[in-house]
């Protein structure tokens, strides 16, 4: 897939909903309150604080420019090179192995900071030595090991500089970045939250604190703990598109779809103003997901139709906001796939246009949707081709040591194989494959790059059990889905149907009422499922 360069002026009028209202942030820049003490020239202190504020909100392109402004005024400021090196690492919680083209410039900045470090303070040398761990010998040392080394170096910094709250804040997000996605005790995330929350009580306008609390608790079991930070972060730093988007991570976890739509509309507006097209795409994917849960399909369709305008101006090599290049490419594949699958438009899913990108896990989503669509239509030949392509992508990711995404594609592959087996009337095989997909999905966590899977494995298992006329078992799977993905339209509808068929009238009524409340502002006549309820 090829993209042309940025040209933001033409995009400023693109809205994320049917409404023509634009949310702008005129006036003075608002990034929150940060002070980071350095030994650099005192005159650059305000500029350095601004650069760190941008870094805390993951506005990486802007923070690199800001740290370079510091260097223009004080070329010996080692900590400005530290800031650029950390900015070039980009989003610390985004999964995916960073490629040499990204790592080399970051290592160069870390090396310059190390060369200048004899002029720095002991505290500053600890920061510089820590960021160097992210890039150290990357040709031979794997990324997880380097991230762990960075987290340990930040822990050492905190131990040696216990009064340095900035060190504690950066250490906390390092803990989140180093957390294994299979650790269901959430030890790192809880430790990070325990560091951040007391500091936030004393520095309520610090952008990194609210931001990192949301990331620390961005798992279903912990999401309620981030509610206050989610409500606050957008107000702390409204000039940063990611600050406006980030509350939707928590809103998504809690099934608060209207709030998610609103904050992502604001985020995309600011991202477009700043030519951060990747960030606008990322916000659009979250908005698409939310619209579809509300059954506001016309608004969701508008996002699909406007996607080419964003794609035409997307430069995946640019460092801008929190969304790494892969997040923009992810959204480009995910948005049309979501629109087809959430509405159960199997023909549209089967006919999605395949893409090839530098990020194979994003391409896999298209083939996963194509496989599900073809199997539901009984086109087993097309389904087989899509499944074989998923297998090839899975193998390629494994060869690249992309452990997280290899497993996510494996789950998609199992789910696709399950529905292929059902299309061939092999129900026992289908159920076994689908149960395995559910088990493996339960053992991991979704990435921050996505609001949720295209189709949760346990939800698909519930659908399969309903087709096989086993409603009581199906209800168990829908309930499991809703515990992890609250207020999901398809899981609620499936649970209502399963409860009705199982003659559990009370449960069926509860789910029907939940759907009616969820879809109070849905399109009319809208989806056939809602027409049936009405």
N, C-alpha and C positions, 0 to 999 in steps of 0.2 A: 504494500500500500504506500503510495507517495502522497506527500502533502506539500503545499506551497508555503511561502513565507508569510509572516504576520502582516496584517493590514487591518488594524482594529477599528478604524473609523467606520467602515461599512458594517461592523457588527454591533455598534453601540445601540442600534435600534432594535436588536433581537431581544424579545422578551421570552420568559420561560413559561408563560401561561397565556390564556386567551385575553386576559386583561392587558390593556396598554399602559398601565401604570408603571413608572420607572422609579426605583429606589436609588437615590443618589446621596452622596455624602459630601456636600459642598462645605467649604470653609476649611478651618485648620485641620491638619492631619491628626488623627487620633489613633495611637498605637498602644496606649496604656503607659504605665509608669514603671521604668526600669532604671536602676543605677548600677553600673558595673565599674568598680574601681580599677584603674590601671596606672602604670608608671609612664604612660605616653604623655606627650605634651598636654598640659592642662587645657589648652585651647581646644583640643579635639574631644574633650570629655562629652559634651552634648551630642556630637556626631557619633561617638562610639556608643553611647546609650541608645540612640535611635537605631543604630545597626543591630544591637543586641535585641532590642524590642522586635524588630523585623524578623530576626532569626528565631525568636521564641514563638512567633506566629507562623513559622515555616514559609515566610515570604523570601525564598532563597535568592531569587534573581535580584530583588531589591536590596537584600542584606549584603550581597556581594558588592553591588554598586556602592552601598553606604560605607562598607569597610574600605573600599578603594578610595573613597573620598577622604577617609581618615588618613590613609597613606599619602595622599596628595599633600596633606598638611604636615604630616610627620612620617617621613619615610623609614624611620627607625623603629616604628611601633610594631613590635613582634606580635602583640596580641591582635592586631588587625589581620595579620596573616593567619593566626589561629582561627579567627572568625570566618575568614574566607574558606579555610580548609574544612571547617565544620559545616559551613553552608554548602559546599560542593558535595558533601556526603548526601545532602538532601534529606528527604523524609526518613527519619530513623526507624519508624515503625512499618514502613512499606516493605513487604516481602519481595524477594527477587534478588538475584545476585548482580551486583554492580559490575559493569564491564570495564575493561582497561581504559577505554576512551573517557570514562567519567573519573576513574580512580587516579589516572596520571596527573591531571591538573590539581587535584586535591592533595596528592602527595607532594607536588612541587611547592605548594603553599605551606604545608606542614614542615617541609625541609627548610624553607626560608625562615620560618618561625624558629626552628631549632638553631639555625645559624645565628639568629639575632638574640637568642635566649640569654646569652651571658650578660646582656644589658638589662634584662628583665629581672623582676623580683622572684624570690623562691616560689611564691604562690603562682605567679604567671608561668614559671617553668613547669609546674605540675600540670596546668591546663594544656600547655603545648605538648608535653610528653604524652598526655592522655590522647589528644586528637591524633597524634602520630601513630597510635596503635591501630586506628581504623585503616591505615594505608600500609602499614609496615609489612614489607615482603609479600605483597598481595599476589605476586606471581606464584608463590609456593604455599602460602598459608590461607586456609579457607576462610570465608567471610564470617561464619558463626564464631570461629576462634578469635578473630580480630575484634568482633563486636564484644565478646566476653572480656577480652583484654582491655578494651576501652572502659567497660563498666567497672572492672576491678581498679583501673587507674583512677577513675572518678571517685570510687569508694575510698581509695588511699588519700586523694585530695581532701575529701570531706573530713577524714580522720585527722589530717595534719592541719586543716584550716577550719575548725569547727564553727567559727563565727561567720563563715562565708556562705550566705544563703544562696547566692547564685550557683555555687558549686553543688549545693544540695539539690537545687532545681534541675540542673543538667544531669546530675547523678540519677535522679528519679526517672527521667525519660530514658536514660541509658538502661535502667532496670527493665522498663517496659519493652524496649527494643530487644533486650537479651532474653526475654521470657519465652520458653519453649511453647509452641502452640498446642502441644499435647498435655501440658501441665494443668490439670483441672483443679488443683489446689489454689491456683493463681497467686502463688507465693510472691513472685516478683511484683505483680500488679498491686497487691495489698501493701507490700513494703513501700512501693512508690507512693501510694496514696497516703500512707502514714507519715511520710516525709513532707508531702506537699500541703496537706490540709492545714496543719498548724501555721505554716508560713503564710498561706492564703488568708488566714484570719487576721494577720497583721499587715499584709500587703494586698488588699482586695482589688487593686487596680493593676496588678502585675499580670501581663498577658500569658506568660509561660505557666503560671500556676493553674488558672482555670483550664487552659488548653491541655496541660499534661494530666490533670485530674480526669478529664474526659477520656483521654487515651488510656489511662491506667485502668479505668472501669469500663472499657469498651468490650465487655463480654456480657452475655445474658444474665449471669448470676450476680454481677456487680453493678449493672447499669443504673439501678435506682440511686446508688451512692453518688452518681455524677449529675443528678438532676439540678442541683443548685448551680454548679459550674456551667452546665449547659444553658441555663436561663441567663447567666451573667456574662459569658464570654463575648458574645456579639456586641454587648454594650461597652466592654472594656476597650476593644480595638476595632471599631467599625470601619476603619480605613483599610483593613486587611481582609481580602476576600476569604482567606481560609478561616479567619476568626468568625466570619459570618456563616460559613458552611459548617464548622466543627460541631456546633450544638446539635445538628441533625444526626450525628452519630448516636447520641444518647436518645434523641427523639425516635430514631429508627428502632433502637433496642427496646423502647417502651411502647412502640406501636402508636406514637403520636404523629400521625401522618400530616395533618394540617399544619402543625408547627414545622415539620420537616420541609414541606413545600415552601412555606413563607421564608425560612432562613436560606434555603438554597436559591430562591429567586434573587434575594438580596446579594448573596455571594456571587452569583453569575454576573449580575450587573456590574459589580465592582471589578471582577476578574476581566470582563470585557473592556472596561474603562482602562485597565492597566495592561491590556494585551496579553493577559495570562490565559490563553485559550485552553491549555490543559486543565487549569483549575475550573474554568467554565464548563468543560466537558464533564469533569468529575462531579460538580454540583448538579449538572443536568441528569446524570445517571441516578443520583439520590432522589432528585425530584421526580424522575420517571417512575421509580419504584413506588414512591409515596402516592402519586396520582393513581397508579394502577390498584393499590390497596383500597383507595377511596372509590374505585370504579368511576373515576373521572377520566374516561377513556378519550374524550375529545381533546383534553389538555395533554394527555400522554401522546396522542397522535401528533399534536402540534410540535412536540419536542422531536419526534421521529422525523417529521417533515423538515424541521429546521436544522437537523444534524448536518446535512451537506454544507451549509453555510459556515458552520464551525470547522468542519473537516478541511474545507478549502483554505483556511487561514491557520491551520495547526502546524507548528514546527516541532516535531518530537525531539529535536536535538536541543531545544532551548531550555535553560533553567529559569523557571519563573516562580511559581508558588509551591505549595506543599505537594501538589499532585505531580509525581514523577512522570516522565514521558509515557511509561507503561500504563499509568492511570488514564491518560487521555485516550490511548489506543484501546484500553479496556472498555471505556465508556462507549466508544464508537461501535464496538461489537456488541456490548451488553444491551444498549437501549433498544434497538430493533428486535433483539431476541426476547427481551422481557415483554415488549409489546405483544409479540405473537404468543408466547407461552402463557402469560398471565391471563390472557383472554381465551385460551384454548383454541386459537386459530391454527390448527395443525397444518393446513396447507401453506399458510404464510411462513410458519416455522420451517417446513420442508423446503421452501423456496428461497430462504435467506441466502444472500450472495456470500460465498466464501471469500475470505481475505487471507493474505499472508503478510506477516509483520515480523519485526525483530523480537516479539514477545509471544511465543507460541501458545501460552496459556490463554491469551486473549482470543486467538484464532479458534481454540478448542471450544469456546462457548458457542460459536456459530455452528460447528459440526455437532455439538451436543443437541442443540435445538433442532437441527435438521434431522438427526437420528430419531428424536422423540416424535417429531411431526410425521416423518415417513412411516414409522412403525404404527402410529395411530391410524394412518390412512391405509395401512395394509401394503405399503410399497416396501417390501422387504429388501429388494435389490438396492434401492436408494439408501435404506437404513444401514445395510451392510457396508456400503461405501463410506458413509459417515463414521461408522464405528471403526472401520479399518484406519481411517484418517486419525481418529482419536488415539488409536493404538500407536500410530507413528509419532504423533505429537508427544504422547506419554514417554516413548522411548527416547525421543530427542531431548526432552527435559531432564530425564534421568542421566543422560550422557553429559549434560551441562551442570549436574549437581544442583539443580533447582528443586531441593527436597520438598518444600512446601507446595509448589505448584504441580510437581509430579504427583503428589498425593491427591490434590484437588481434581486433576484430570483423571486419575484412576477412579475416583468416586463417580465422575460423570460417565466414564467408560462403563462401569458396572451398571449404572442406572440405564444407560442406553442399551446395553446387552440384555438387561432384564425385560425391557419393553419389546425388544426384538424377539426374544424368546416367547413372550406372551402373544405377539402377532403370529407366531408359528405354532400356537396352541400348546406350548410346553410350560404349563402353569407352575409346576413344581420347580423347574429350573428358574423360571422368572422370579418367583418369590424368594428363592435362595439368593439369587444375585441382588435383588432389591434389598433384602435384609442385610446383606453384607455391606452394601453401599450405605445404608443407614447407620450401621455400627461404626463404619470408618468415618462418616461425617460427624458422628457424635464425639469421636476421639480427637477432633481437631477444632479449630476456630476459624471463622470467616476472617478474611483480610480486611484491613481498614479501607482498602481501595474500593470495596463493594458494599452496598447497603445490605446485600443478602444474596444467597444463591439464586440462580435462575429458576430452579425448582428444587426445594428442599427434598432430600432423599426420603425422609419419613412421610412427607406429604405424598410423594409419588407412590410410596408403598401403600398408603391409605387408599389412593385412587385405584391401585391394582386390586387390593382386597375388595373394594366395592364392586369392581367389574366381575370379580369372581364370586360375588354374592356372599361375602363374609363381613357383614357390616359391624359386628361387635369388635372384631379384630381391627377393622379399619378405624373405628372410633379411637382405639388406643393409640394408633399412629398419628392421627390428627391432633389428639391432645398433646402428644409428645412434641409435635411441631409447634403448637401454640405456646408451649412453655418456653421454647427457644426463640420463636418468632411471633410475638404477641400481635394480635389484630391483623394477621394475614388473611386476606379475603378468601383465598382458595382453601386454606385450612379451616376457616370458620364455616364456609359453605359445605366442605366435605364432612365436617363434624356434624353439621345439622342434618345432612342427608343420611349419614351413617346412624345417627341416633334415632332418626325417624324409622329407618328400615329395621333397626334393632328393637323398635317399639318402646324406646325410652323417650316418652313424650315430653317429660320435664326438661331433659337435656336438649332435646330438639328445639324446644321453645326458647331456651336460654341462648342457644347459638343463633336462632332466627332473630331474636331481639338485639343481639350483639351486631349482627349484620345490618339490621335496619338502622341502628345508631351509627355504625361505621359509615354507611352509605347514604346518610341523610341528604347529602348534596351531590349524589351521584348523577350521572347523565340519565336523562329520561327520553325515550323508554329504556335506553341503555342495554346492559347485558341481559341475556335471556334468563340467567339465574335470578336476577332481581325481579324480572317480570313474573317469574314463577312465584316468588315470595309475595309480591304484591297481589 
